[in-house]
Amino acid sequence: MTSTRPPTRSTDRPNPVATSAPTASKETLARLRANLGQLSTVALRQMDQSLPWYRGLRPEERSALGLVAQQGISSYVSWLESPSAPQWVVNDVFGAAPSELTRSISLQMALQLIRAIVDVVESQVPHLAPQAEQSVLRESVLIYSREVAFATADVYARAAESRGAWDSRLEALVVDAIMRGEDPDSLRSRISAIGWKSQSDIVVMIGDTPENPGAGFVNDVRRAAARYARDCLVGIQGDRLILLLGGVNDAAAYVRLATYFGPGPVVHSTIAQTLQDATKSAQGALAALAAAHGWPEAPRPVSSTDLWPERLMNGDASARTALVEAVYQPLQAAGNGLIETLAAYIELGHSLEAASRELFIHTNTVRYRLKRVLDITSWDPLIPRDAFVLHCALTAGRLALPQQ
């Protein structure tokens, strides 16, 4: 967990508390010092009575907030004694609190806490100062509470910035781990640390990083992805942009999110049902991106499976295996002359009549068998690009057979 400790003191920073604060007499200051314990006790009691969320905190969190309240009152008295001295509110008031407190206590809760303490101190003014000094004491409480409120906002802003920077680094590490295929168990713990919830329907999109993406680019991508996916991680690796989408519920996500990539091909992987399978899908998408220039007319985005032929020619062994397992073997198992008919149709110039003459069957039989090829493989031999994929699958399947 990243640290959100307040910054250390520095004489180069201006005094956050106004130096023109009202002054109190020595007698009043002595009375304040003598009643610090009572003020702290009353403040804690008031917090417990007026703040419902305070009662629901864990004991260690209640203790930490109690220290903040006590330190705040003590620091107020010290400041009132020497208003021109550089009292560093952030350190003096929040220095005793653990950095993790900003995760469980919201800024609104912290401001409610300050208001409760101020109310307590103001209610005790008649018992702490003579009539002539009560207005001075109340004014000083208001000035000091204003500065504490500003200091509180500063603490939370710094904590948010620190968490955001850490989350961005962890997000980049998770994306890189998926691309490289790290151990699923360690990957699962890291990905859950950044709020990832999806356990299925995981897709990877890869393309070029746009020029000058801007400070809000990553948030813009996440907002766009939220319409189509349950989770989204963004990884920028130099000139490469990688999106990891979880719980994808609409294929339109690919087209919409492709507009956030730079010029050039954009590839999306197959849908993975586990994090372990996501690595295989991501590596397939990466191989497809490397071979995408072999098909200049490819749609944008294009599926990694649509680039099987180019991946095969680019030396991707996984593409060869996929063509054999997804196309050749199902056709071989179906029998009924489908492979022979498909081979004749392709080798004879995609002519139904020539294939029917070569096989001594009717043209309608050729047409029927080619329709069966489409039903089995989802690739249509009558479409030139699909026929090219089928041709590559036939070649890969033949090469995978043992030599006679």
Long-range contacts (C-beta under 8 A, 24 or more apart in sequence): 1-100, 2-162, 2-163, 2-165, 2-166, 3-99, 3-162, 4-99, 4-100, 4-102, 4-155, 4-158, 4-159, 4-162, 4-163, 5-99, 6-90, 6-91, 6-94, 6-95, 6-154, 6-155, 6-158, 7-90, 7-158, 8-91, 9-88, 9-91, 11-86, 15-86, 15-87, 16-88, 16-89, 16-90, 16-147, 16-150, 16-151, 17-79, 17-83, 17-87, 17-89, 17-143, 17-144, 17-147, 18-83, 18-143, 18-147, 19-83, 19-84, 20-83, 21-79, 21-80, 21-83, 21-140, 21-143, 21-144, 22-136, 22-137, 22-139, 22-140, 22-143, 23-80, 23-83, 23-136, 24-80, 24-129, 24-133, 24-136, 24-137, 24-140, 25-133, 28-128, 28-129, 28-130, 28-133, 28-137, 29-77, 29-80, 29-81, 31-128, 31-129, 32-77, 32-80, 32-128, 33-77, 35-124, 35-127, 35-128, 36-70, 36-73, 36-74, 36-77, 39-73, 39-120, 39-121, 39-124, 40-66, 40-69, 40-70, 40-73, 42-120, 42-124, 43-69, 43-70, 43-73, 43-116, 43-117, 43-120, 43-121, 44-69, 46-116, 46-117, 46-119, 46-120, 47-113, 47-116, 47-117, 50-116, 51-109, 51-112, 51-113, 51-116, 53-109, 54-113, 57-104, 57-105, 58-104, 61-101, 61-104, 61-105, 64-96, 64-97, 64-98, 64-101, 65-97, 65-101, 65-105, 65-113, 67-96, 67-97, 68-93, 68-94, 68-96, 68-97, 68-113, 69-113, 69-117, 71-95, 71-96, 72-114, 72-117, 72-148, 73-117, 73-121, 76-121, 76-140, 76-141, 76-144, 79-144, 80-140, 80-144, 89-147, 89-148, 89-150, 89-151, 90-151, 90-154, 90-155, 93-148, 93-151, 94-151, 94-152, 94-155, 99-159, 102-155, 102-156, 102-159, 103-159, 107-152, 107-153, 107-156, 110-152, 110-156, 111-149, 111-152, 114-145, 114-148, 114-149, 114-152, 115-145, 117-145, 118-142, 118-145, 167-194, 168-218, 170-194, 171-233, 171-234, 171-235, 172-235, 172-236, 172-237, 174-233, 174-244, 175-233, 175-234, 175-235, 175-237, 175-242, 175-244, 176-235, 176-237, 178-204, 178-244, 178-275, 178-278, 178-279, 178-282, 179-204, 179-235, 179-242, 179-279, 179-282, 179-283, 179-286, 180-279, 181-279, 181-280, 181-283, 182-279, 184-274, 184-275, 184-276, 187-275, 188-275, 191-233, 191-275, 194-233, 195-231, 196-231, 196-233, 196-246, 197-230, 197-231, 197-246, 197-247, 198-229, 198-230, 198-231, 198-246, 198-247, 199-274, 199-275, 200-247, 200-272, 200-273, 200-274, 201-246, 201-247, 201-248, 201-249, 201-271, 201-272, 201-273, 202-244, 202-245, 202-246, 202-248, 202-271, 202-272, 202-273, 202-274, 202-275, 202-277, 202-278, 202-281, 203-229, 203-244, 203-245, 203-248, 203-253, 203-254, 203-268, 203-269, 203-270, 203-271, 203-272, 203-281, 204-242, 204-243, 204-244, 204-245, 204-268, 204-269, 204-278, 204-281, 204-282, 204-285, 205-242, 205-243, 205-245, 205-254, 205-257, 205-258, 205-261, 205-266, 205-267, 205-268, 205-269, 205-285, 205-301, 206-240, 206-241, 206-242, 206-243, 206-266, 206-267, 206-268, 206-282, 206-285, 206-286, 206-289, 207-240, 207-241, 207-258, 207-261, 207-262, 207-264, 207-265, 207-266, 207-267, 207-289, 207-301, 208-239, 208-240, 208-241, 208-261, 208-262, 208-263, 208-264, 209-236, 209-238, 209-239, 209-240, 209-241, 209-261, 209-262, 210-241, 210-260, 210-261, 210-262, 211-262, 217-260, 220-260, 221-257, 221-260, 224-256, 224-257, 224-260, 225-253, 225-257, 227-253, 227-256, 228-252, 228-253, 228-256, 228-257, 229-253, 242-282, 244-278, 244-282, 254-301, 255-301, 258-300, 258-301, 265-289, 265-292, 265-293, 265-298, 265-300, 265-301, 265-302, 266-300, 266-301, 266-302, 267-292, 267-301, 267-302, 267-303, 267-304, 267-307, 268-301, 268-302, 268-303, 268-304, 269-303, 269-304, 270-303, 270-304, 270-305, 280-318, 283-318, 284-311, 284-318, 284-319, 284-322, 287-311, 287-314, 287-316, 287-318, 287-319, 290-314, 291-316, 306-389, 308-389, 308-392, 308-393, 309-388, 309-389, 309-392, 312-392, 312-396, 320-396, 320-400, 323-389, 323-392, 323-393, 323-396, 323-397, 324-393, 324-396, 324-397, 324-400, 326-377, 326-393, 327-377, 327-379, 327-389, 327-390, 327-393, 327-397, 328-393, 328-394, 328-396, 328-397, 328-400, 329-397, 330-376, 330-377, 331-373, 331-376, 331-377, 332-397, 334-372, 334-376, 336-369, 336-372, 337-369, 338-369, 338-372, 338-373, 338-376, 339-394, 341-366, 341-369, 341-370, 341-373, 342-369, 342-370, 342-373, 342-381, 342-390, 342-394, 343-394, 345-370, 345-381, 346-381, 346-387, 346-390, 346-391, 346-394, 350-381, 350-382, 350-384, 350-387
